């Protein structure tokens, strides 16, 4: 079985979530950029924005909305130290952001497929190191 993540969300008064066998976690960092976390991710300590946090298990995708948090990634454990879950209206705002992120992911996949279809010499400096013309 490949490496999988353990994903936990902790608040000062309770454990909101503690899930094993997570394939991916996706959230928004304080700089506004999206981060997807997969098994064997490098250690990281960062701030996150309030909004949706999604994760994927063998059963499928799930999303929860959290307030600003501190993210810690260490040895396949992803932990969010959060002030708590957001209200429904704040979660709806986050859902729009998640739709934008899904659109960006689709565009990125199409771009990568297009780039992979190009001959290596057409990529010039963007070709992998061993394949540059």
TAWO-V718836 format. One record per residue. N is the residue number from 1. PSI is psi as a letter, one per 20 degrees, with the letter a starting at -180 (* if undefined). OMEGA is omega in whole degrees, -180 to 180 (NA if undefined). BURIAL is I if it has 24 or more other ideal C-beta (glycine too) atoms within 12 Angstrom, else O. Layout:
# TAWO-V718836
N|PSI|OMEGA|BURIAL, N|PSI|OMEGA|BURIAL
This chain:
# TAWO-V718836
1|p|-180|O, 2|r|176|O, 3|q|175|O, 4|r|-177|I, 5|q|166|I, 6|p|-175|I, 7|p|-179|I, 8|q|173|I, 9|o|-177|I, 10|p|173|I, 11|r|180|O, 12|h|-175|O, 13|i|-179|O, 14|r|171|O, 15|o|-179|O, 16|h|-175|I, 17|p|173|I, 18|o|-172|O, 19|p|175|I, 20|r|176|O, 21|l|179|O, 22|p|-179|I, 23|h|-176|I, 24|q|172|I, 25|p|-180|I, 26|p|-178|I, 27|r|-178|I, 28|p|179|I, 29|r|-177|I, 30|h|179|O, 31|i|178|O, 32|i|-179|O, 33|q|178|O, 34|q|178|I, 35|p|172|I, 36|p|-176|I, 37|p|179|I, 38|r|177|O, 39|q|179|I, 40|k|176|O, 41|q|177|I, 42|q|176|O, 43|q|-176|O, 44|q|172|O, 45|p|-174|O, 46|r|174|I, 47|q|176|O, 48|q|175|I, 49|r|173|I, 50|q|178|I, 51|a|-175|I, 52|q|172|I, 53|p|-179|I, 54|q|177|I, 55|q|-176|I, 56|p|174|I, 57|a|178|O, 58|h|180|O, 59|i|180|O, 60|a|-177|O, 61|q|175|O, 62|q|-180|O, 63|q|170|I, 64|q|-179|I, 65|p|-176|I, 66|q|172|I, 67|r|178|I, 68|q|-175|I, 69|r|170|I, 70|p|-179|I, 71|p|173|I, 72|p|175|I, 73|p|178|I, 74|p|176|O, 75|l|178|O, 76|j|173|I, 77|p|178|I, 78|o|-179|I, 79|p|174|I, 80|p|174|I, 81|o|-168|I, 82|q|173|I, 83|i|178|O, 84|a|179|O, 85|q|-180|I, 86|r|176|I, 87|r|-178|O, 88|g|-178|O, 89|h|177|O, 90|h|179|O, 91|h|179|O, 92|h|176|O, 93|g|178|O, 94|h|179|I, 95|h|177|O, 96|g|177|O, 97|h|-180|I, 98|h|177|I, 99|g|176|O, 100|g|180|O, 101|g|179|I, 102|g|178|O, 103|g|178|O, 104|g|179|O, 105|g|178|O, 106|g|179|O, 107|g|180|O, 108|g|178|O, 109|g|180|O, 110|g|179|O, 111|g|180|O, 112|g|178|O, 113|h|179|O, 114|g|180|O, 115|h|-180|O, 116|h|180|O, 117|i|-179|O, 118|q|173|O, 119|q|-177|O, 120|h|-178|O, 121|h|178|O, 122|h|-179|O, 123|h|178|O, 124|c|-178|O, 125|i|-179|O, 126|i|178|O, 127|q|175|O, 128|q|-173|O, 129|g|-176|O, 130|i|-175|O, 131|j|-179|O, 132|q|-178|O, 133|*|NA|O
